[in-house]
Amino acid sequence: MHVGFQTTVHIGSIQQTAVLEGIMAAKHISTNDTASVLFRFLQHPEFVRTGSRLLFRMGSTQGIGKVTQVFPLETGPADFIDH
């Protein structure tokens, strides 16, 4: 896995495509590696709690983990314009 990798993330009842935004202390992850990573949901924000279990999968690439940190949604005036 590498930055920019897109995968389906499952957290409880949440199932959404997310992009891997960052890997802490590494450039990529291989089989049996452990790392802290940053995912960003692609379609819309989700309510996620710290400590939740997560699973991600894309083809034969799979992983499990735990949510250790959640970043608040940053909204600006453009996010509230009705099209």
N, C-alpha and C positions, 0 to 999 in steps of 0.2 A: 504494500500500500504506500501511497505517496500523497503529498499535498495536491489537491484537485480531484482525488479519487471520489467518485459518487457511488453511494450505496444506499440500500434500504435499511433504515434504523427502526428497531422495535423497542419501545419503552412502555410497558404496561399495555394499554389499549391503543397507544400511538403507533402508527405505521406510516412512515413518510421518507421520501428520498432526502438525503442530506449529503453535503459535500465536506470532505475532510479539509479543514482550513489550516490546521497546524499539528505537528508532531513535536512534543517537547523532547529535547536532547537527542534528536535523531532526524535524518532526512527521509528515511523510509522504514517500513516495518516488514519483516519477513516471518515465516512460519515459526511459531513458538516464542516470538518476541513479546515483551511486555512494555507498554509505553502509555503515557498520558497523551490524549489527542483532543482536538477541538473540532466538533462537528457544527455545521450551520444548516438548519432546515431550508429547503429550497422553495416550497410552496407557500407556507404560512407559519407564523409562530405557534408554539405549543406550550402548554403548561406542564413543566417538568420539575420534579422535586429532587433535591440532592439526596443521594442514597438509593435512588431507583436503579434497578437492574436494567441493563440494555443488551440487546443483541443486534448485530449488523450482519448483513449478508448481501453478496452480489456474485452470482454464479457459484464458483467453488470457493470464493473468499468468504470466510466467516469469522466472527469474533464475539466475545462476550465481555462484559465489564460492568462498571458501576458509575453512575453520575456522581462526580466529585465536586463539581462547581457549575452554577448556572449563571449566565450573564443576562441582564435585563434587556428587553427590547428597546432599541433606540428609535424613537419616532420623531419625525419632523413635520413641519406644516404640509409638505407635499404628500404625506401619507394619508391626509384627511380630505384630500380633494376628491369630490364625487365626479366620476367621468360618465 
